[in-house]
Amino acid sequence: MFKKNTAPAVVNPNSSTATTAPTSVQAVERITSVLGPGVIWEGKITGSGGVRIEGTFEGQIGLRGMLVVGESGRVTCENIRAQSVIVAGAVKGNITTQKLEIRATGRVWGDVVTTSFVTEEGAFLRGQIRMEDAVDLELGPESAPEPEAGSPAA
């Protein structure tokens, strides 16, 4: 509403007014689910949204989005697979991701396979890092949403 319009104006020779050229909008990674502090969860987290863990989780994680382990978060997984992972809490298990960021309060015990690695002073990692040109998260095909009840199937 109050932002300066930075899109170039396109002048139509058949019209006396200038129009703004459409700009491409990039998707923003956002957190869509939160496991709050004090919550203990065992099981499996899969999907395409972003997840923030501030409680305790044990099980399997496979996300086509962002995983954030907050400062109070504790995660134990054999292998975490996510598009991007930010660790400010504790993770025990291997991590396969496009981008891993370990914050100053973050602790990781496990091996990492990634294309991008960022760490802050004070971060802890006990394991090996293998940098690759590309990482296959092996999440399988993305499932299409099911049609709503009462709507015709395509």
ChimeraX commands (.cxc) that place a marker at each C-alpha (Angstrom):
marker #1 position 0.00,0.00,0.00 radius 0.5
marker #1 position 2.74,2.50,0.93 radius 0.5
marker #1 position 5.61,0.82,-0.93 radius 0.5
marker #1 position 7.24,2.58,-3.83 radius 0.5
marker #1 position 6.28,0.93,-7.10 radius 0.5
marker #1 position 9.53,-0.30,-8.64 radius 0.5
marker #1 position 7.97,-2.10,-11.61 radius 0.5
marker #1 position 8.75,-0.47,-14.96 radius 0.5
marker #1 position 5.91,1.33,-16.67 radius 0.5
marker #1 position 4.78,-0.08,-19.99 radius 0.5
marker #1 position 3.40,2.39,-22.47 radius 0.5
marker #1 position 0.82,1.11,-24.91 radius 0.5
marker #1 position 1.06,3.11,-28.15 radius 0.5
marker #1 position -2.71,2.71,-28.67 radius 0.5
marker #1 position -3.54,4.15,-25.25 radius 0.5
marker #1 position -2.81,7.44,-23.53 radius 0.5
marker #1 position -2.13,5.80,-20.15 radius 0.5
marker #1 position 0.85,3.83,-18.88 radius 0.5
marker #1 position 0.35,0.51,-17.12 radius 0.5
marker #1 position 2.64,-1.27,-14.71 radius 0.5
marker #1 position 4.32,-4.45,-15.93 radius 0.5
marker #1 position 3.54,-7.46,-13.73 radius 0.5
marker #1 position 6.41,-8.55,-11.51 radius 0.5
marker #1 position 7.12,-12.11,-10.50 radius 0.5
marker #1 position 6.44,-12.93,-6.86 radius 0.5
marker #1 position 8.75,-15.39,-5.15 radius 0.5
marker #1 position 7.34,-17.81,-2.62 radius 0.5
marker #1 position 8.40,-17.05,0.93 radius 0.5
marker #1 position 9.27,-19.96,3.16 radius 0.5
marker #1 position 7.02,-19.68,6.15 radius 0.5
marker #1 position 6.20,-21.66,9.24 radius 0.5
marker #1 position 2.74,-23.19,9.05 radius 0.5
marker #1 position 2.87,-25.50,12.10 radius 0.5
marker #1 position 4.39,-25.19,15.57 radius 0.5
marker #1 position 5.13,-27.86,18.17 radius 0.5
marker #1 position 5.12,-25.66,21.26 radius 0.5
marker #1 position 7.33,-25.76,24.34 radius 0.5
marker #1 position 6.30,-28.36,26.87 radius 0.5
marker #1 position 4.83,-30.64,24.17 radius 0.5
marker #1 position 6.37,-34.11,23.71 radius 0.5
marker #1 position 5.55,-35.79,20.39 radius 0.5
marker #1 position 6.55,-39.17,18.97 radius 0.5
marker #1 position 5.74,-40.05,15.38 radius 0.5
marker #1 position 6.19,-38.83,11.84 radius 0.5
marker #1 position 6.12,-35.33,10.33 radius 0.5
marker #1 position 5.70,-35.09,6.55 radius 0.5
marker #1 position 4.33,-32.48,4.20 radius 0.5
marker #1 position 5.17,-29.35,2.27 radius 0.5
marker #1 position 4.80,-26.63,4.88 radius 0.5
marker #1 position 7.24,-25.19,7.37 radius 0.5
marker #1 position 7.44,-26.60,10.90 radius 0.5
marker #1 position 8.89,-25.04,14.05 radius 0.5
marker #1 position 9.69,-27.32,16.99 radius 0.5
marker #1 position 10.00,-25.72,20.42 radius 0.5
marker #1 position 9.09,-28.88,22.34 radius 0.5
marker #1 position 10.46,-32.43,22.13 radius 0.5
marker #1 position 10.04,-34.61,19.03 radius 0.5
marker #1 position 11.18,-38.16,18.36 radius 0.5
marker #1 position 10.51,-40.00,15.10 radius 0.5
marker #1 position 10.77,-39.25,11.38 radius 0.5
marker #1 position 10.81,-35.89,9.57 radius 0.5
marker #1 position 10.44,-35.47,5.79 radius 0.5
marker #1 position 9.45,-31.95,4.70 radius 0.5
marker #1 position 9.28,-30.09,1.39 radius 0.5
marker #1 position 9.67,-26.92,3.39 radius 0.5
marker #1 position 11.56,-25.43,6.28 radius 0.5
marker #1 position 12.27,-27.08,9.63 radius 0.5
marker #1 position 13.19,-24.81,12.53 radius 0.5
marker #1 position 14.33,-26.31,15.82 radius 0.5
marker #1 position 13.94,-23.45,18.30 radius 0.5
marker #1 position 16.17,-22.82,21.31 radius 0.5
marker #1 position 13.96,-24.96,23.56 radius 0.5
marker #1 position 13.47,-27.62,20.86 radius 0.5
marker #1 position 14.85,-31.16,21.17 radius 0.5
marker #1 position 14.68,-33.48,18.14 radius 0.5
marker #1 position 15.77,-37.11,17.86 radius 0.5
marker #1 position 15.51,-38.63,14.36 radius 0.5
marker #1 position 17.48,-41.25,12.48 radius 0.5
marker #1 position 17.52,-38.96,9.43 radius 0.5
marker #1 position 15.90,-35.53,9.07 radius 0.5
marker #1 position 15.04,-34.64,5.46 radius 0.5
marker #1 position 13.87,-31.10,4.74 radius 0.5
marker #1 position 14.34,-28.38,2.14 radius 0.5
marker #1 position 16.04,-26.13,4.70 radius 0.5
marker #1 position 16.88,-26.65,8.38 radius 0.5
marker #1 position 17.66,-24.07,11.05 radius 0.5
marker #1 position 18.90,-25.42,14.39 radius 0.5
marker #1 position 18.89,-23.23,17.50 radius 0.5
marker #1 position 18.13,-26.14,19.88 radius 0.5
marker #1 position 19.37,-29.74,19.95 radius 0.5
marker #1 position 19.23,-32.34,17.16 radius 0.5
marker #1 position 20.39,-35.95,17.48 radius 0.5
marker #1 position 20.42,-37.63,14.08 radius 0.5
marker #1 position 21.60,-37.20,10.52 radius 0.5
marker #1 position 20.42,-34.23,8.44 radius 0.5
marker #1 position 19.90,-34.20,4.67 radius 0.5
marker #1 position 18.94,-30.74,3.40 radius 0.5
marker #1 position 19.51,-28.12,0.72 radius 0.5
marker #1 position 20.54,-25.57,3.37 radius 0.5
marker #1 position 21.56,-26.07,7.00 radius 0.5
marker #1 position 22.00,-23.21,9.44 radius 0.5
marker #1 position 23.24,-23.87,12.97 radius 0.5
marker #1 position 22.73,-20.89,15.27 radius 0.5
marker #1 position 24.99,-20.03,18.23 radius 0.5
marker #1 position 22.73,-21.96,20.62 radius 0.5
marker #1 position 22.35,-24.91,18.22 radius 0.5
marker #1 position 23.72,-28.39,18.90 radius 0.5
marker #1 position 23.84,-31.19,16.30 radius 0.5
marker #1 position 25.00,-34.76,16.88 radius 0.5
marker #1 position 24.98,-36.50,13.49 radius 0.5
marker #1 position 26.21,-36.43,9.91 radius 0.5
marker #1 position 25.10,-33.74,7.46 radius 0.5
marker #1 position 24.60,-33.84,3.68 radius 0.5
marker #1 position 23.89,-30.40,2.21 radius 0.5
marker #1 position 24.54,-27.92,-0.58 radius 0.5
marker #1 position 24.78,-24.90,1.72 radius 0.5
marker #1 position 26.07,-24.69,5.30 radius 0.5
marker #1 position 25.93,-21.68,7.63 radius 0.5
marker #1 position 27.05,-21.57,11.25 radius 0.5
marker #1 position 27.34,-18.93,13.94 radius 0.5
marker #1 position 30.14,-18.66,16.47 radius 0.5
marker #1 position 29.37,-20.96,19.40 radius 0.5
marker #1 position 27.41,-23.52,17.35 radius 0.5
marker #1 position 28.21,-27.21,17.95 radius 0.5
marker #1 position 28.41,-30.07,15.44 radius 0.5
marker #1 position 29.69,-33.55,16.20 radius 0.5
marker #1 position 29.67,-35.47,12.93 radius 0.5
marker #1 position 30.73,-35.18,9.33 radius 0.5
marker #1 position 29.64,-32.66,6.73 radius 0.5
marker #1 position 29.41,-33.73,3.10 radius 0.5
marker #1 position 28.89,-30.87,0.67 radius 0.5
marker #1 position 27.20,-31.78,-2.62 radius 0.5
marker #1 position 26.26,-29.88,-5.81 radius 0.5
marker #1 position 22.68,-31.14,-5.42 radius 0.5
marker #1 position 20.87,-33.09,-2.71 radius 0.5
marker #1 position 18.03,-35.55,-3.33 radius 0.5
marker #1 position 15.76,-35.49,-0.29 radius 0.5
marker #1 position 14.14,-38.80,-1.40 radius 0.5
marker #1 position 10.70,-37.65,-0.30 radius 0.5
marker #1 position 8.89,-39.34,-3.19 radius 0.5
marker #1 position 6.35,-37.71,-5.47 radius 0.5
marker #1 position 4.36,-34.80,-4.09 radius 0.5
marker #1 position 0.80,-35.93,-3.54 radius 0.5
marker #1 position -2.03,-33.90,-5.06 radius 0.5
marker #1 position -4.66,-32.58,-2.66 radius 0.5
marker #1 position -7.78,-34.71,-2.47 radius 0.5
marker #1 position -10.97,-33.20,-3.92 radius 0.5
marker #1 position -13.52,-31.91,-1.43 radius 0.5
marker #1 position -16.59,-33.99,-0.69 radius 0.5
marker #1 position -19.39,-33.21,-3.10 radius 0.5
marker #1 position -17.13,-31.80,-5.82 radius 0.5
marker #1 position -16.76,-33.72,-9.08 radius 0.5
marker #1 position -13.50,-35.58,-9.60 radius 0.5
marker #1 position -11.37,-34.35,-12.47 radius 0.5
marker link #1:1,2 radius 0.2
marker link #1:2,3 radius 0.2
marker link #1:3,4 radius 0.2
marker link #1:4,5 radius 0.2
marker link #1:5,6 radius 0.2
marker link #1:6,7 radius 0.2
marker link #1:7,8 radius 0.2
marker link #1:8,9 radius 0.2
marker link #1:9,10 radius 0.2
marker link #1:10,11 radius 0.2
marker link #1:11,12 radius 0.2
marker link #1:12,13 radius 0.2
marker link #1:13,14 radius 0.2
marker link #1:14,15 radius 0.2
marker link #1:15,16 radius 0.2
marker link #1:16,17 radius 0.2
marker link #1:17,18 radius 0.2
marker link #1:18,19 radius 0.2
marker link #1:19,20 radius 0.2
marker link #1:20,21 radius 0.2
marker link #1:21,22 radius 0.2
marker link #1:22,23 radius 0.2
marker link #1:23,24 radius 0.2
marker link #1:24,25 radius 0.2
marker link #1:25,26 radius 0.2
marker link #1:26,27 radius 0.2
marker link #1:27,28 radius 0.2
marker link #1:28,29 radius 0.2
marker link #1:29,30 radius 0.2
marker link #1:30,31 radius 0.2
marker link #1:31,32 radius 0.2
marker link #1:32,33 radius 0.2
marker link #1:33,34 radius 0.2
marker link #1:34,35 radius 0.2
marker link #1:35,36 radius 0.2
marker link #1:36,37 radius 0.2
marker link #1:37,38 radius 0.2
marker link #1:38,39 radius 0.2
marker link #1:39,40 radius 0.2
marker link #1:40,41 radius 0.2
marker link #1:41,42 radius 0.2
marker link #1:42,43 radius 0.2
marker link #1:43,44 radius 0.2
marker link #1:44,45 radius 0.2
marker link #1:45,46 radius 0.2
marker link #1:46,47 radius 0.2
marker link #1:47,48 radius 0.2
marker link #1:48,49 radius 0.2
marker link #1:49,50 radius 0.2
marker link #1:50,51 radius 0.2
marker link #1:51,52 radius 0.2
marker link #1:52,53 radius 0.2
marker link #1:53,54 radius 0.2
marker link #1:54,55 radius 0.2
marker link #1:55,56 radius 0.2
marker link #1:56,57 radius 0.2
marker link #1:57,58 radius 0.2
marker link #1:58,59 radius 0.2
marker link #1:59,60 radius 0.2
marker link #1:60,61 radius 0.2
marker link #1:61,62 radius 0.2
marker link #1:62,63 radius 0.2
marker link #1:63,64 radius 0.2
marker link #1:64,65 radius 0.2
marker link #1:65,66 radius 0.2
marker link #1:66,67 radius 0.2
marker link #1:67,68 radius 0.2
marker link #1:68,69 radius 0.2
marker link #1:69,70 radius 0.2
marker link #1:70,71 radius 0.2
marker link #1:71,72 radius 0.2
marker link #1:72,73 radius 0.2
marker link #1:73,74 radius 0.2
marker link #1:74,75 radius 0.2
marker link #1:75,76 radius 0.2
marker link #1:76,77 radius 0.2
marker link #1:77,78 radius 0.2
marker link #1:78,79 radius 0.2
marker link #1:79,80 radius 0.2
marker link #1:80,81 radius 0.2
marker link #1:81,82 radius 0.2
marker link #1:82,83 radius 0.2
marker link #1:83,84 radius 0.2
marker link #1:84,85 radius 0.2
marker link #1:85,86 radius 0.2
marker link #1:86,87 radius 0.2
marker link #1:87,88 radius 0.2
marker link #1:88,89 radius 0.2
marker link #1:89,90 radius 0.2
marker link #1:90,91 radius 0.2
marker link #1:91,92 radius 0.2
marker link #1:92,93 radius 0.2
marker link #1:93,94 radius 0.2
marker link #1:94,95 radius 0.2
marker link #1:95,96 radius 0.2
marker link #1:96,97 radius 0.2
marker link #1:97,98 radius 0.2
marker link #1:98,99 radius 0.2
marker link #1:99,100 radius 0.2
marker link #1:100,101 radius 0.2
marker link #1:101,102 radius 0.2
marker link #1:102,103 radius 0.2
marker link #1:103,104 radius 0.2
marker link #1:104,105 radius 0.2
marker link #1:105,106 radius 0.2
marker link #1:106,107 radius 0.2
marker link #1:107,108 radius 0.2
marker link #1:108,109 radius 0.2
marker link #1:109,110 radius 0.2
marker link #1:110,111 radius 0.2
marker link #1:111,112 radius 0.2
marker link #1:112,113 radius 0.2
marker link #1:113,114 radius 0.2
marker link #1:114,115 radius 0.2
marker link #1:115,116 radius 0.2
marker link #1:116,117 radius 0.2
marker link #1:117,118 radius 0.2
marker link #1:118,119 radius 0.2
marker link #1:119,120 radius 0.2
marker link #1:120,121 radius 0.2
marker link #1:121,122 radius 0.2
marker link #1:122,123 radius 0.2
marker link #1:123,124 radius 0.2
marker link #1:124,125 radius 0.2
marker link #1:125,126 radius 0.2
marker link #1:126,127 radius 0.2
marker link #1:127,128 radius 0.2
marker link #1:128,129 radius 0.2
marker link #1:129,130 radius 0.2
marker link #1:130,131 radius 0.2
marker link #1:131,132 radius 0.2
marker link #1:132,133 radius 0.2
marker link #1:133,134 radius 0.2
marker link #1:134,135 radius 0.2
marker link #1:135,136 radius 0.2
marker link #1:136,137 radius 0.2
marker link #1:137,138 radius 0.2
marker link #1:138,139 radius 0.2
marker link #1:139,140 radius 0.2
marker link #1:140,141 radius 0.2
marker link #1:141,142 radius 0.2
marker link #1:142,143 radius 0.2
marker link #1:143,144 radius 0.2
marker link #1:144,145 radius 0.2
marker link #1:145,146 radius 0.2
marker link #1:146,147 radius 0.2
marker link #1:147,148 radius 0.2
marker link #1:148,149 radius 0.2
marker link #1:149,150 radius 0.2
marker link #1:150,151 radius 0.2
marker link #1:151,152 radius 0.2
marker link #1:152,153 radius 0.2
marker link #1:153,154 radius 0.2
view
